[in-house]
């Protein structure tokens, strides 16, 4: 069994887990395949994996009960016959658990339509109502169908004096916990 799991790995449960179900999460069943959508390490050092099945239902299991089949993030994974099935499972889960929010980007000083991180994987945004403060939104937390519009929807600034002023608004889907954390929802 492997211990190096990451988000969007497809795994198979090879032995029963002693993890307890909680909330909407049921315990993963031995012999079934799942997609990892998140994970954490508890106080005892045990890695817990949050999973979804093909229908987008949520499960939990400990990492020592599973083995990795492939990762959706690997380029060669697209050749796998099950890739499309698990990509659809990820979208189904996002459709069920993500909420639609309206955000504004902020103009960059260099004429770029928005302020982005050094690796261009996150953008500085704010709630359109300005109820919360600015926050960095990583593309990791944006619905897969919204990533392109999220990074291409802002207008070019009219001049350098517009640095750090609100740019165009964009509608994206993000996890509910992230919207609450950034005061978009109470």
C-alpha positions as CSV (number, residue, x, y, z in Angstrom):
1,X,0.0,0.0,0.0
2,X,1.1,3.4,-0.9
3,X,1.2,6.5,1.3
4,X,1.9,9.2,-1.3
5,X,-1.6,10.2,-2.3
6,X,-2.7,13.5,-3.8
7,X,-5.9,15.2,-4.8
8,X,-7.6,13.6,-7.8
9,X,-5.9,10.2,-7.5
10,X,-8.1,7.3,-8.3
11,X,-7.7,4.6,-5.6
12,X,-9.0,1.2,-4.8
13,X,-10.0,0.2,-1.2
14,X,-8.1,-3.0,-0.5
15,X,-8.9,-3.6,3.2
16,X,-11.6,-2.4,5.6
17,X,-10.9,0.9,7.4
18,X,-11.5,1.6,11.1
19,X,-12.4,5.2,10.3
20,X,-15.8,6.3,11.7
21,X,-18.5,7.9,9.4
22,X,-19.4,11.5,10.2
23,X,-21.7,14.1,8.6
24,X,-22.5,13.2,5.0
25,X,-19.4,11.0,4.7
26,X,-19.9,7.2,4.7
27,X,-17.0,4.7,5.2
28,X,-15.6,3.5,1.9
29,X,-16.3,-0.1,1.0
30,X,-13.6,-2.7,0.4
31,X,-13.2,-3.6,-3.3
32,X,-14.6,-0.4,-4.7
33,X,-12.8,2.4,-6.5
34,X,-13.0,6.1,-5.6
35,X,-11.6,9.5,-6.4
36,X,-9.7,11.5,-3.8
37,X,-11.0,15.0,-3.5
38,X,-9.3,16.0,-0.3
39,X,-7.2,14.7,2.6
40,X,-5.8,15.6,6.0
41,X,-3.5,14.1,8.7
42,X,-5.1,13.8,12.1
43,X,-3.4,14.3,15.5
44,X,-2.2,10.7,15.6
45,X,-0.5,11.0,12.2
46,X,-3.0,9.0,10.2
47,X,-3.8,10.3,6.8
48,X,-7.6,10.4,6.1
49,X,-8.9,10.6,2.6
50,X,-12.1,12.2,1.4
51,X,-13.4,10.4,-1.6
52,X,-16.2,10.4,-4.1
53,X,-17.6,7.5,-6.1
54,X,-18.8,7.5,-9.7
55,X,-22.2,9.1,-8.7
56,X,-20.5,11.9,-6.7
57,X,-21.4,10.5,-3.3
58,X,-19.0,11.3,-0.4
59,X,-16.9,8.8,1.5
60,X,-14.0,8.7,3.9
61,X,-11.2,6.2,4.5
62,X,-7.7,6.0,6.0
63,X,-4.8,6.0,3.6
64,X,-3.4,2.7,4.8
65,X,-6.5,0.9,3.5
66,X,-6.1,1.8,-0.2
67,X,-3.9,1.5,-3.2
68,X,-3.4,4.0,-6.0
69,X,-4.6,3.1,-9.5
70,X,-3.8,6.4,-11.3
71,X,-4.0,10.2,-11.1
72,X,-6.3,12.4,-13.1
73,X,-3.5,15.0,-13.1
74,X,-1.0,12.8,-14.9
75,X,-0.8,13.4,-18.7
76,X,-0.6,9.7,-19.5
77,X,-3.8,9.1,-17.4
78,X,-5.9,10.3,-20.3
79,X,-5.0,7.1,-22.1
80,X,-6.6,5.1,-19.3
81,X,-10.0,3.7,-20.2
82,X,-11.5,4.8,-16.9
83,X,-10.2,8.4,-17.1
84,X,-13.4,9.9,-18.6
85,X,-15.6,8.1,-16.0
86,X,-13.6,9.6,-13.1
87,X,-13.4,13.0,-14.7
88,X,-17.2,12.9,-14.9
89,X,-17.4,11.8,-11.3
90,X,-15.3,14.8,-10.3
91,X,-17.6,17.2,-12.2
92,X,-20.7,15.6,-10.6
93,X,-19.2,16.0,-7.2
94,X,-18.4,19.7,-7.9
95,X,-21.9,20.3,-9.3
96,X,-23.4,19.0,-6.1
97,X,-21.0,20.7,-3.6
98,X,-19.9,24.0,-5.1
99,X,-21.9,27.2,-5.0
100,X,-22.1,30.0,-7.5
101,X,-20.5,33.4,-6.4
102,X,-19.9,36.7,-8.1
103,X,-16.4,38.0,-7.7
104,X,-14.3,40.9,-9.0
105,X,-10.7,40.8,-10.1
106,X,-8.3,43.7,-9.4
107,X,-6.2,45.4,-12.0
108,X,-2.5,44.8,-12.0
109,X,0.0,47.7,-12.3
110,X,1.7,46.1,-15.4
111,X,-1.4,46.4,-17.6
112,X,-2.4,42.8,-17.0
113,X,-6.1,42.5,-16.6
114,X,-5.9,41.1,-13.1
115,X,-3.5,40.5,-10.2
116,X,-2.3,36.9,-10.3
117,X,0.2,34.9,-8.3
118,X,3.7,34.3,-9.5
119,X,2.9,30.9,-10.8
120,X,-0.4,32.2,-12.4
121,X,-2.5,29.7,-10.5
122,X,-4.4,32.1,-8.3
123,X,-6.0,35.6,-8.7
124,X,-6.7,38.3,-6.2
125,X,-10.5,38.7,-5.9
126,X,-13.2,40.1,-3.7
127,X,-16.9,39.6,-3.3
128,X,-18.8,41.8,-5.7
129,X,-20.7,43.3,-2.8
130,X,-17.4,44.1,-1.1
131,X,-18.6,42.5,2.2
132,X,-15.4,40.7,2.8
133,X,-11.8,41.6,2.2
134,X,-9.7,40.6,-0.8
135,X,-8.5,37.1,-1.0
136,X,-6.4,34.9,-3.2
137,X,-8.5,32.3,-5.1
138,X,-6.5,29.4,-6.4
139,X,-7.7,27.6,-9.6
140,X,-7.6,24.5,-7.4
141,X,-10.8,25.7,-5.8
142,X,-12.7,26.8,-8.9
143,X,-15.1,24.4,-10.7
144,X,-13.3,22.8,-13.6
145,X,-15.9,24.2,-16.1
146,X,-15.2,27.8,-14.8
147,X,-11.4,27.9,-14.8
148,X,-11.1,29.3,-18.3
149,X,-13.7,32.1,-17.8
150,X,-12.2,32.9,-14.3
151,X,-8.8,33.7,-15.8
152,X,-9.9,35.3,-19.0
153,X,-12.9,37.4,-18.1
154,X,-11.4,40.7,-17.0
155,X,-11.0,43.8,-19.1
156,X,-7.7,45.5,-19.8
157,X,-7.0,48.6,-17.6
158,X,-7.4,52.0,-19.2
159,X,-4.1,53.2,-17.6
160,X,-1.5,52.7,-14.8
161,X,-3.6,54.7,-12.3
162,X,-6.1,51.8,-12.1
163,X,-3.7,49.5,-10.2
164,X,-5.5,47.6,-7.5
165,X,-8.9,48.9,-8.4
166,X,-11.8,46.5,-9.2
167,X,-11.8,45.1,-12.7
168,X,-14.6,43.1,-14.3
169,X,-16.9,40.8,-12.4
170,X,-17.0,37.0,-13.0
171,X,-19.3,34.3,-11.9
172,X,-17.6,31.1,-10.7
173,X,-18.4,28.1,-8.6
174,X,-16.3,27.5,-5.5
175,X,-16.7,25.2,-2.4
176,X,-19.2,26.4,0.2
177,X,-16.7,26.3,3.0
178,X,-14.4,28.7,1.0
179,X,-17.3,31.1,0.4
180,X,-18.1,31.2,4.1
181,X,-14.5,31.6,5.1
182,X,-14.2,34.7,3.0
183,X,-17.5,36.2,4.2
184,X,-19.3,35.8,0.9
185,X,-22.0,33.7,2.7
186,X,-22.6,33.9,6.4
